[in-house]
Every structure is written in structure tokens, then in C-alpha cells.
Amino acid sequence: MNIHLSLAPLVALIAGILILVMPRLLNFIVAIYLIIIGLIGLFGTGHLL
């Protein structure tokens, strides 16, 4: 049995759970996500997600 786990769905799941537990984290999670996606786009390592 081979299980392939992608990074983006795992991060989304963890972020969703954290937002449900602590709604004030939403701003920080969105900001960190946008910064990471922007850095990945700038440095051309889009194959990671």
C-alpha cells in the first residue's frame, strides 16, 4: 500500500483546525500563508506544493 501525502492539503487541514479552535489565529494564518506562497513564487520553487 502506497500513501502519497501532499504538503498543501496537510497545511490546509492543520490551519482549518487551528482556526476552529482559536478564531483569532485567522489573520496570522492567512498572512503567513500569503507570505510563503509569495516567496515560493518569487524564488521559483513551485514544485514543492
N, CA, C, O and CB atoms as a CASP TS submission, in Angstrom:
PFRMAT TS
TARGET T0000
AUTHOR 0000-0000-0000
METHOD Language model
MODEL 1
PARENT N/A
ATOM      1  N   MET     1       0.845  -1.179   0.000  1.00  0.00           N
ATOM      2  CA  MET     1       0.000   0.000   0.000  1.00  0.00           C
ATOM      3  C   MET     1       0.888   1.240   0.000  1.00  0.00           C
ATOM      4  O   MET     1       1.771   1.383   0.846  1.00  0.00           O
ATOM      5  CB  MET     1      -0.961   0.000   1.221  1.00  0.00           C
ATOM      6  N   ASN     2       0.650   2.118  -0.944  1.00  0.00           N
ATOM      7  CA  ASN     2       1.447   3.332  -1.078  1.00  0.00           C
ATOM      8  C   ASN     2       0.571   4.540  -0.772  1.00  0.00           C
ATOM      9  O   ASN     2      -0.458   4.745  -1.415  1.00  0.00           O
ATOM     10  CB  ASN     2       2.063   3.442  -2.501  1.00  0.00           C
ATOM     11  N   ILE     3       0.980   5.335   0.205  1.00  0.00           N
ATOM     12  CA  ILE     3       0.222   6.527   0.585  1.00  0.00           C
ATOM     13  C   ILE     3       1.045   7.745   0.193  1.00  0.00           C
ATOM     14  O   ILE     3       2.172   7.923   0.655  1.00  0.00           O
ATOM     15  CB  ILE     3      -0.112   6.538   2.123  1.00  0.00           C
ATOM     16  N   HIS     4       0.467   8.582  -0.668  1.00  0.00           N
ATOM     17  CA  HIS     4       1.139   9.807  -1.100  1.00  0.00           C
ATOM     18  C   HIS     4       0.522  10.984  -0.353  1.00  0.00           C
ATOM     19  O   HIS     4      -0.681  11.226  -0.455  1.00  0.00           O
ATOM     20  CB  HIS     4       1.024  10.003  -2.651  1.00  0.00           C
ATOM     21  N   LEU     5       1.344  11.714   0.397  1.00  0.00           N
ATOM     22  CA  LEU     5       0.851  12.827   1.201  1.00  0.00           C
ATOM     23  C   LEU     5       1.418  14.132   0.664  1.00  0.00           C
ATOM     24  O   LEU     5       2.635  14.318   0.639  1.00  0.00           O
ATOM     25  CB  LEU     5       1.225  12.642   2.692  1.00  0.00           C
ATOM     26  N   SER     6       0.549  15.034   0.234  1.00  0.00           N
ATOM     27  CA  SER     6       0.983  16.330  -0.271  1.00  0.00           C
ATOM     28  C   SER     6       1.060  17.333   0.865  1.00  0.00           C
ATOM     29  O   SER     6       0.397  17.185   1.891  1.00  0.00           O
ATOM     30  CB  SER     6       0.035  16.835  -1.368  1.00  0.00           C
ATOM     31  N   LEU     7       1.871  18.345   0.667  1.00  0.00           N
ATOM     32  CA  LEU     7       2.081  19.339   1.705  1.00  0.00           C
ATOM     33  C   LEU     7       0.901  20.308   1.816  1.00  0.00           C
ATOM     34  O   LEU     7       0.470  20.613   2.929  1.00  0.00           O
ATOM     35  CB  LEU     7       3.359  20.107   1.432  1.00  0.00           C
ATOM     36  N   ALA     8       0.377  20.793   0.710  1.00  0.00           N
ATOM     37  CA  ALA     8      -0.672  21.811   0.734  1.00  0.00           C
ATOM     38  C   ALA     8      -1.948  21.341   1.456  1.00  0.00           C
ATOM     39  O   ALA     8      -2.462  22.078   2.298  1.00  0.00           O
ATOM     40  CB  ALA     8      -1.014  22.220  -0.687  1.00  0.00           C
ATOM     41  N   PRO     9      -2.474  20.145   1.158  1.00  0.00           N
ATOM     42  CA  PRO     9      -3.680  19.720   1.888  1.00  0.00           C
ATOM     43  C   PRO     9      -3.431  19.530   3.377  1.00  0.00           C
ATOM     44  O   PRO     9      -4.313  19.802   4.192  1.00  0.00           O
ATOM     45  CB  PRO     9      -4.211  18.431   1.303  1.00  0.00           C
ATOM     46  N   LEU    10      -2.248  19.069   3.736  1.00  0.00           N
ATOM     47  CA  LEU    10      -1.923  18.882   5.147  1.00  0.00           C
ATOM     48  C   LEU    10      -1.874  20.227   5.870  1.00  0.00           C
ATOM     49  O   LEU    10      -2.394  20.357   6.978  1.00  0.00           O
ATOM     50  CB  LEU    10      -0.581  18.145   5.299  1.00  0.00           C
ATOM     51  N   VAL    11      -1.255  21.219   5.249  1.00  0.00           N
ATOM     52  CA  VAL    11      -1.192  22.561   5.842  1.00  0.00           C
ATOM     53  C   VAL    11      -2.588  23.149   5.959  1.00  0.00           C
ATOM     54  O   VAL    11      -2.918  23.770   6.970  1.00  0.00           O
ATOM     55  CB  VAL    11      -0.289  23.492   5.003  1.00  0.00           C
ATOM     56  N   ALA    12      -3.414  22.959   4.930  1.00  0.00           N
ATOM     57  CA  ALA    12      -4.785  23.479   4.961  1.00  0.00           C
ATOM     58  C   ALA    12      -5.598  22.828   6.078  1.00  0.00           C
ATOM     59  O   ALA    12      -6.374  23.501   6.755  1.00  0.00           O
ATOM     60  CB  ALA    12      -5.475  23.249   3.608  1.00  0.00           C
ATOM     61  N   LEU    13      -5.423  21.530   6.271  1.00  0.00           N
ATOM     62  CA  LEU    13      -6.144  20.826   7.330  1.00  0.00           C
ATOM     63  C   LEU    13      -5.737  21.331   8.705  1.00  0.00           C
ATOM     64  O   LEU    13      -6.596  21.592   9.547  1.00  0.00           O
ATOM     65  CB  LEU    13      -5.899  19.325   7.234  1.00  0.00           C
ATOM     66  N   ILE    14      -4.448  21.470   8.939  1.00  0.00           N
ATOM     67  CA  ILE    14      -3.960  21.962  10.228  1.00  0.00           C
ATOM     68  C   ILE    14      -4.434  23.396  10.465  1.00  0.00           C
ATOM     69  O   ILE    14      -4.867  23.731  11.567  1.00  0.00           O
ATOM     70  CB  ILE    14      -2.418  21.890  10.288  1.00  0.00           C
ATOM     71  N   ALA    15      -4.353  24.244   9.436  1.00  0.00           N
ATOM     72  CA  ALA    15      -4.806  25.629   9.576  1.00  0.00           C
ATOM     73  C   ALA    15      -6.299  25.688   9.880  1.00  0.00           C
ATOM     74  O   ALA    15      -6.732  26.487  10.711  1.00  0.00           O
ATOM     75  CB  ALA    15      -4.496  26.425   8.303  1.00  0.00           C
ATOM     76  N   GLY    16      -7.081  24.856   9.218  1.00  0.00           N
ATOM     77  CA  GLY    16      -8.525  24.829   9.469  1.00  0.00           C
ATOM     78  C   GLY    16      -8.860  24.426  10.897  1.00  0.00           C
ATOM     79  O   GLY    16      -9.741  25.011  11.525  1.00  0.00           O
ATOM     80  N   ILE    17      -8.156  23.432  11.400  1.00  0.00           N
ATOM     81  CA  ILE    17      -8.384  23.002  12.781  1.00  0.00           C
ATOM     82  C   ILE    17      -8.000  24.102  13.758  1.00  0.00           C
ATOM     83  O   ILE    17      -8.723  24.363  14.720  1.00  0.00           O
ATOM     84  CB  ILE    17      -7.591  21.724  13.087  1.00  0.00           C
ATOM     85  N   LEU    18      -6.855  24.754  13.514  1.00  0.00           N
ATOM     86  CA  LEU    18      -6.421  25.833  14.399  1.00  0.00           C
ATOM     87  C   LEU    18      -7.408  27.000  14.388  1.00  0.00           C
ATOM     88  O   LEU    18      -7.673  27.601  15.429  1.00  0.00           O
ATOM     89  CB  LEU    18      -5.032  26.322  13.991  1.00  0.00           C
ATOM     90  N   ILE    19      -7.950  27.318  13.216  1.00  0.00           N
ATOM     91  CA  ILE    19      -8.918  28.419  13.124  1.00  0.00           C
ATOM     92  C   ILE    19     -10.195  28.067  13.882  1.00  0.00           C
ATOM     93  O   ILE    19     -10.793  28.934  14.517  1.00  0.00           O
ATOM     94  CB  ILE    19      -9.245  28.739  11.645  1.00  0.00           C
ATOM     95  N   LEU    20     -10.620  26.798  13.822  1.00  0.00           N
ATOM     96  CA  LEU    20     -11.807  26.396  14.576  1.00  0.00           C
ATOM     97  C   LEU    20     -11.574  26.503  16.076  1.00  0.00           C
ATOM     98  O   LEU    20     -12.466  26.904  16.823  1.00  0.00           O
ATOM     99  CB  LEU    20     -12.209  24.970  14.212  1.00  0.00           C
ATOM    100  N   VAL    21     -10.369  26.140  16.515  1.00  0.00           N
ATOM    101  CA  VAL    21     -10.069  26.164  17.944  1.00  0.00           C
ATOM    102  C   VAL    21      -9.853  27.591  18.439  1.00  0.00           C
ATOM    103  O   VAL    21     -10.354  27.976  19.496  1.00  0.00           O
ATOM    104  CB  VAL    21      -8.834  25.314  18.241  1.00  0.00           C
ATOM    105  N   MET    22      -9.104  28.368  17.664  1.00  0.00           N
ATOM    106  CA  MET    22      -8.778  29.749  18.059  1.00  0.00           C
ATOM    107  C   MET    22      -9.033  30.687  16.887  1.00  0.00           C
ATOM    108  O   MET    22      -8.126  30.919  16.088  1.00  0.00           O
ATOM    109  CB  MET    22      -7.294  29.862  18.534  1.00  0.00           C
ATOM    110  N   PRO    23     -10.238  31.233  16.759  1.00  0.00           N
ATOM    111  CA  PRO    23     -10.583  32.065  15.598  1.00  0.00           C
ATOM    112  C   PRO    23      -9.678  33.298  15.409  1.00  0.00           C
ATOM    113  O   PRO    23      -9.568  33.807  14.294  1.00  0.00           O
ATOM    114  CB  PRO    23     -12.012  32.522  15.727  1.00  0.00           C
ATOM    115  N   ARG    24      -9.038  33.778  16.468  1.00  0.00           N
ATOM    116  CA  ARG    24      -8.167  34.938  16.324  1.00  0.00           C
ATOM    117  C   ARG    24      -6.924  34.625  15.510  1.00  0.00           C
ATOM    118  O   ARG    24      -6.243  35.539  15.046  1.00  0.00           O
ATOM    119  CB  ARG    24      -7.767  35.458  17.682  1.00  0.00           C
ATOM    120  N   LEU    25      -6.620  33.354  15.331  1.00  0.00           N
ATOM    121  CA  LEU    25      -5.454  32.962  14.546  1.00  0.00           C
ATOM    122  C   LEU    25      -5.651  33.158  13.050  1.00  0.00           C
ATOM    123  O   LEU    25      -4.691  33.078  12.285  1.00  0.00           O
ATOM    124  CB  LEU    25      -5.115  31.526  14.821  1.00  0.00           C
ATOM    125  N   LEU    26      -6.880  33.412  12.627  1.00  0.00           N
ATOM    126  CA  LEU    26      -7.168  33.504  11.194  1.00  0.00           C
ATOM    127  C   LEU    26      -6.292  34.530  10.495  1.00  0.00           C
ATOM    128  O   LEU    26      -5.739  34.241   9.434  1.00  0.00           O
ATOM    129  CB  LEU    26      -8.625  33.850  10.977  1.00  0.00           C
ATOM    130  N   ASN    27      -6.152  35.724  11.065  1.00  0.00           N
ATOM    131  CA  ASN    27      -5.336  36.757  10.427  1.00  0.00           C
ATOM    132  C   ASN    27      -3.883  36.316  10.283  1.00  0.00           C
ATOM    133  O   ASN    27      -3.267  36.525   9.238  1.00  0.00           O
ATOM    134  CB  ASN    27      -5.407  38.055  11.227  1.00  0.00           C
ATOM    135  N   PHE    28      -3.343  35.712  11.323  1.00  0.00           N
ATOM    136  CA  PHE    28      -1.947  35.287  11.279  1.00  0.00           C
ATOM    137  C   PHE    28      -1.743  34.146  10.281  1.00  0.00           C
ATOM    138  O   PHE    28      -0.757  34.131   9.543  1.00  0.00           O
ATOM    139  CB  PHE    28      -1.481  34.856  12.671  1.00  0.00           C
ATOM    140  N   ILE    29      -2.666  33.204  10.261  1.00  0.00           N
ATOM    141  CA  ILE    29      -2.536  32.067   9.353  1.00  0.00           C
ATOM    142  C   ILE    29      -2.616  32.528   7.902  1.00  0.00           C
ATOM    143  O   ILE    29      -1.833  32.080   7.065  1.00  0.00           O
ATOM    144  CB  ILE    29      -3.624  31.020   9.640  1.00  0.00           C
ATOM    145  N   VAL    30      -3.546  33.408   7.604  1.00  0.00           N
ATOM    146  CA  VAL    30      -3.678  33.916   6.239  1.00  0.00           C
ATOM    147  C   VAL    30      -2.440  34.711   5.847  1.00  0.00           C
ATOM    148  O   VAL    30      -1.937  34.561   4.733  1.00  0.00           O
ATOM    149  CB  VAL    30      -4.938  34.789   6.104  1.00  0.00           C
ATOM    150  N   ALA    31      -1.941  35.555   6.750  1.00  0.00           N
ATOM    151  CA  ALA    31      -0.757  36.353   6.447  1.00  0.00           C
ATOM    152  C   ALA    31       0.454  35.463   6.204  1.00  0.00           C
ATOM    153  O   ALA    31       1.196  35.686   5.248  1.00  0.00           O
ATOM    154  CB  ALA    31      -0.468  37.332   7.583  1.00  0.00           C
ATOM    155  N   ILE    32       0.666  34.470   7.041  1.00  0.00           N
ATOM    156  CA  ILE    32       1.809  33.567   6.870  1.00  0.00           C
ATOM    157  C   ILE    32       1.672  32.779   5.568  1.00  0.00           C
ATOM    158  O   ILE    32       2.655  32.588   4.852  1.00  0.00           O
ATOM    159  CB  ILE    32       1.926  32.599   8.073  1.00  0.00           C
ATOM    160  N   TYR    33       0.464  32.324   5.261  1.00  0.00           N
ATOM    161  CA  TYR    33       0.233  31.583   4.026  1.00  0.00           C
ATOM    162  C   TYR    33       0.567  32.442   2.809  1.00  0.00           C
ATOM    163  O   TYR    33       1.246  31.986   1.889  1.00  0.00           O
ATOM    164  CB  TYR    33      -1.223  31.102   3.954  1.00  0.00           C
ATOM    165  N   LEU    34       0.087  33.684   2.808  1.00  0.00           N
ATOM    166  CA  LEU    34       0.345  34.558   1.670  1.00  0.00           C
ATOM    167  C   LEU    34       1.827  34.866   1.524  1.00  0.00           C
ATOM    168  O   LEU    34       2.336  34.922   0.404  1.00  0.00           O
ATOM    169  CB  LEU    34      -0.440  35.849   1.812  1.00  0.00           C
ATOM    170  N   ILE    35       2.522  35.066   2.624  1.00  0.00           N
ATOM    171  CA  ILE    35       3.962  35.328   2.568  1.00  0.00           C
ATOM    172  C   ILE    35       4.706  34.120   2.006  1.00  0.00           C
ATOM    173  O   ILE    35       5.589  34.269   1.161  1.00  0.00           O
ATOM    174  CB  ILE    35       4.503  35.683   3.967  1.00  0.00           C
ATOM    175  N   ILE    36       4.351  32.928   2.472  1.00  0.00           N
ATOM    176  CA  ILE    36       5.027  31.718   1.994  1.00  0.00           C
ATOM    177  C   ILE    36       4.767  31.490   0.510  1.00  0.00           C
ATOM    178  O   ILE    36       5.691  31.180  -0.241  1.00  0.00           O
ATOM    179  CB  ILE    36       4.571  30.497   2.797  1.00  0.00           C
ATOM    180  N   ILE    37       3.507  31.643   0.081  1.00  0.00           N
ATOM    181  CA  ILE    37       3.178  31.465  -1.338  1.00  0.00           C
ATOM    182  C   ILE    37       3.898  32.513  -2.190  1.00  0.00           C
ATOM    183  O   ILE    37       4.367  32.203  -3.286  1.00  0.00           O
ATOM    184  CB  ILE    37       1.646  31.557  -1.557  1.00  0.00           C
ATOM    185  N   GLY    38       3.987  33.740  -1.698  1.00  0.00           N
ATOM    186  CA  GLY    38       4.704  34.784  -2.422  1.00  0.00           C
ATOM    187  C   GLY    38       6.180  34.473  -2.562  1.00  0.00           C
ATOM    188  O   GLY    38       6.755  34.658  -3.635  1.00  0.00           O
ATOM    189  N   LEU    39       6.803  34.001  -1.488  1.00  0.00           N
ATOM    190  CA  LEU    39       8.224  33.650  -1.537  1.00  0.00           C
ATOM    191  C   LEU    39       8.476  32.476  -2.473  1.00  0.00           C
ATOM    192  O   LEU    39       9.458  32.466  -3.216  1.00  0.00           O
ATOM    193  CB  LEU    39       8.737  33.318  -0.138  1.00  0.00           C
ATOM    194  N   ILE    40       7.585  31.483  -2.435  1.00  0.00           N
ATOM    195  CA  ILE    40       7.722  30.341  -3.339  1.00  0.00           C
ATOM    196  C   ILE    40       7.600  30.804  -4.789  1.00  0.00           C
ATOM    197  O   ILE    40       8.349  30.349  -5.653  1.00  0.00           O
ATOM    198  CB  ILE    40       6.658  29.262  -3.025  1.00  0.00           C
ATOM    199  N   GLY    41       6.667  31.698  -5.054  1.00  0.00           N
ATOM    200  CA  GLY    41       6.500  32.221  -6.404  1.00  0.00           C
ATOM    201  C   GLY    41       7.701  33.027  -6.872  1.00  0.00           C
ATOM    202  O   GLY    41       8.097  32.932  -8.033  1.00  0.00           O
ATOM    203  N   LEU    42       8.287  33.823  -5.972  1.00  0.00           N
ATOM    204  CA  LEU    42       9.433  34.645  -6.346  1.00  0.00           C
ATOM    205  C   LEU    42      10.686  33.813  -6.611  1.00  0.00           C
ATOM    206  O   LEU    42      11.434  34.094  -7.547  1.00  0.00           O
ATOM    207  CB  LEU    42       9.715  35.657  -5.258  1.00  0.00           C
ATOM    208  N   PHE    43      10.909  32.805  -5.802  1.00  0.00           N
ATOM    209  CA  PHE    43      12.136  32.033  -5.928  1.00  0.00           C
ATOM    210  C   PHE    43      11.993  30.814  -6.830  1.00  0.00           C
ATOM    211  O   PHE    43      12.952  30.060  -7.001  1.00  0.00           O
ATOM    212  CB  PHE    43      12.593  31.599  -4.577  1.00  0.00           C
ATOM    213  N   GLY    44      10.812  30.609  -7.408  1.00  0.00           N
ATOM    214  CA  GLY    44      10.634  29.602  -8.435  1.00  0.00           C
ATOM    215  C   GLY    44      10.688  28.167  -7.959  1.00  0.00           C
ATOM    216  O   GLY    44      11.056  27.281  -8.732  1.00  0.00           O
ATOM    217  N   THR    45      10.337  27.911  -6.725  1.00  0.00           N
ATOM    218  CA  THR    45      10.311  26.533  -6.232  1.00  0.00           C
ATOM    219  C   THR    45       8.868  26.073  -6.125  1.00  0.00           C
ATOM    220  O   THR    45       8.459  25.543  -5.092  1.00  0.00           O
ATOM    221  CB  THR    45      11.031  26.412  -4.857  1.00  0.00           C
ATOM    222  N   GLY    46       8.095  26.271  -7.181  1.00  0.00           N
ATOM    223  CA  GLY    46       6.686  25.929  -7.185  1.00  0.00           C
ATOM    224  C   GLY    46       6.412  24.444  -7.199  1.00  0.00           C
ATOM    225  O   GLY    46       5.271  24.033  -6.992  1.00  0.00           O
ATOM    226  N   HIS    47       7.428  23.620  -7.438  1.00  0.00           N
ATOM    227  CA  HIS    47       7.206  22.174  -7.476  1.00  0.00           C
ATOM    228  C   HIS    47       7.027  21.584  -6.076  1.00  0.00           C
ATOM    229  O   HIS    47       6.705  20.403  -5.946  1.00  0.00           O
ATOM    230  CB  HIS    47       8.369  21.487  -8.179  1.00  0.00           C
ATOM    231  N   LEU    48       7.232  22.393  -5.017  1.00  0.00           N
ATOM    232  CA  LEU    48       7.093  21.876  -3.651  1.00  0.00           C
ATOM    233  C   LEU    48       5.639  21.720  -3.246  1.00  0.00           C
ATOM    234  O   LEU    48       5.325  20.845  -2.439  1.00  0.00           O
ATOM    235  CB  LEU    48       7.798  22.792  -2.670  1.00  0.00           C
ATOM    236  N   LEU    49       4.734  22.546  -3.783  1.00  0.00           N
ATOM    237  CA  LEU    49       3.321  22.473  -3.388  1.00  0.00           C
ATOM    238  C   LEU    49       2.500  21.808  -4.454  1.00  0.00           C
ATOM    239  O   LEU    49       1.288  21.658  -4.296  1.00  0.00           O
ATOM    240  CB  LEU    49       2.765  23.858  -3.100  1.00  0.00           C
TER
END
